[in-house]
């Protein structure tokens, strides 16, 4: 709401929302519909929501085109279909826990990531952790 008020008072017609990834399910739906309503009413021209696309890869509401930014490249989420969110990678690897697909060290790593994911701390992973996650996920789900 503060970001909306700043955009409104400055006349920029721009709304920037960081950490939109903390919204899940119906709350994320409400965000997309609110943004669409603001655009329809002429209140905003552009909205930037920083989050990992999950269940709304094609846009949850009319007039919203989600984009994915990775490795200095921008494309629509549909074009970036090969890109997988950090949360999705952790969830997939979590499904391998207790199997022979992961060694003891990898199981420990995945358990630690799953704990952080369930605590809502996925965005706090270090660069090294994300690289190791990506490598492990690529080995099992490429």
C-alpha positions as MATLAB code, in Angstrom:
seq = 'XXXXXXXXXXXXXXXXXXXXXXXXXXXXXXXXXXXXXXXXXXXXXXXXXXXXXXXXXXXXXXXXXXXXXXXXXXXXXXXXXXXXXXXXXXXXXXXXXXXXXXXXXXXXXXXXXXXXXXXXXXXXXXXXXXXXXXXXXXXXXX';
ca = [
       0.000    0.000    0.000;
       2.868    2.397    0.710;
       4.338    1.717   -2.744;
       0.938    2.431   -4.294;
       0.606    5.684   -2.328;
       4.077    6.826   -3.449;
       3.216    6.111   -7.083;
      -0.101    7.915   -6.744;
       1.315   11.002   -4.982;
       4.231   11.355   -7.399;
       2.058   10.853  -10.464;
       4.402    8.175  -11.805;
       1.584    5.633  -12.281;
       4.155    2.971  -11.386;
       3.914    0.328   -8.683;
       6.977   -1.674   -7.594;
       6.445   -4.564   -5.210;
       9.387   -6.523   -3.858;
       8.937   -9.868   -2.069;
       5.660  -10.639   -3.801;
       6.802  -14.260   -3.535;
       5.636  -14.379    0.079;
       2.041  -14.361   -1.143;
       0.638  -17.794   -1.886;
      -2.595  -19.205   -3.243;
      -5.580  -16.911   -2.915;
      -3.449  -14.028   -1.639;
      -1.353  -14.055   -4.814;
      -4.569  -14.211   -6.866;
      -5.818  -11.129   -5.035;
      -2.577   -9.291   -5.853;
      -2.901  -10.015   -9.579;
      -6.567   -9.003   -9.647;
      -5.831   -5.805   -7.683;
      -3.083   -4.884  -10.174;
      -5.429   -5.544  -13.082;
      -8.126   -3.391  -11.454;
      -5.637   -0.545  -10.899;
      -4.565   -0.734  -14.550;
      -8.180   -0.809  -15.765;
      -8.945    2.260  -13.658;
      -5.944    4.103  -15.127;
      -4.269    4.298  -11.723;
      -1.066    2.587  -12.924;
       0.617    2.015  -16.258;
       3.268   -0.387  -15.042;
       3.583   -2.752  -12.116;
       6.747   -4.605  -11.219;
       6.300   -7.494   -8.822;
       9.484   -9.242   -7.832;
       8.813  -12.916   -7.149;
       9.321  -16.410   -8.471;
       6.506  -17.436  -10.799;
       4.805  -20.535   -9.549;
       1.231  -21.471  -10.298;
       0.537  -18.312  -12.339;
       3.064  -18.816  -15.115;
       0.619  -17.583  -17.765;
      -0.666  -14.593  -15.798;
      -3.473  -14.803  -13.302;
      -5.532  -11.880  -14.482;
      -6.403  -10.037  -17.642;
      -3.723   -7.847  -19.113;
      -0.851   -9.158  -17.019;
       2.183  -10.506  -18.832;
       4.720  -12.057  -16.486;
       8.401  -11.941  -17.453;
      11.325  -13.952  -16.178;
      14.750  -12.372  -15.701;
      17.733  -14.697  -15.407;
      21.384  -14.581  -16.433;
      21.033  -11.058  -17.841;
      18.203  -12.123  -20.177;
      14.525  -11.220  -20.137;
      11.761  -13.242  -21.713;
       8.165  -14.172  -21.121;
       7.612  -16.927  -18.622;
       6.201  -19.077  -21.414;
       9.431  -18.628  -23.437;
      11.437  -19.423  -20.331;
       9.620  -22.686  -19.731;
      12.907  -24.441  -19.166;
      13.624  -22.196  -16.177;
      12.446  -23.607  -12.881;
      11.934  -21.632   -9.697;
      14.069  -22.261   -6.642;
      11.005  -23.425   -4.719;
      10.073  -25.932   -7.431;
      13.617  -27.319   -7.526;
      13.618  -27.802   -3.753;
      10.176  -29.435   -3.820;
      11.242  -31.852   -6.545;
      14.453  -32.783   -4.732;
      12.536  -33.120   -1.471;
      10.612  -35.917   -3.180;
      13.903  -37.824   -3.547;
      14.629  -37.803    0.198;
      14.853  -41.308    1.589;
      15.739  -42.818   -1.786;
      19.050  -44.021   -3.178;
      18.995  -41.155   -5.714;
      20.684  -38.797   -3.238;
      23.786  -39.617   -1.214;
      23.973  -38.783    2.508;
      25.542  -35.355    1.931;
      22.982  -34.452   -0.749;
      20.106  -35.589    1.464;
      21.386  -33.388    4.271;
      21.681  -30.440    1.868;
      18.153  -30.952    0.493;
      16.731  -31.277    4.021;
      18.339  -27.967    4.998;
      16.909  -26.284    1.887;
      13.464  -27.779    2.507;
      13.526  -26.457    6.075;
      14.350  -22.973    4.794;
      11.685  -23.223    2.071;
       8.987  -24.204    4.571;
      10.105  -21.297    6.781;
       9.681  -18.897    3.833;
      13.403  -18.205    3.540;
      14.078  -19.327   -0.048;
      15.139  -15.828   -1.048;
      17.879  -15.888    1.610;
      19.919  -18.707    0.037;
      23.531  -17.880   -0.756;
      24.839  -17.878   -4.306;
      26.789  -21.074   -3.592;
      23.651  -22.781   -2.256;
      21.656  -21.786   -5.346;
      24.417  -23.044   -7.650;
      24.597  -26.377   -5.801;
      20.791  -26.645   -5.884;
      20.735  -25.938   -9.621;
      23.474  -28.527  -10.284;
      21.735  -31.183   -8.163;
      18.346  -30.486   -9.713;
      19.838  -30.576  -13.226;
      21.369  -33.961  -12.541;
      18.037  -35.466  -11.506;
      15.437  -33.530  -13.508;
      17.122  -32.297  -16.712;
];
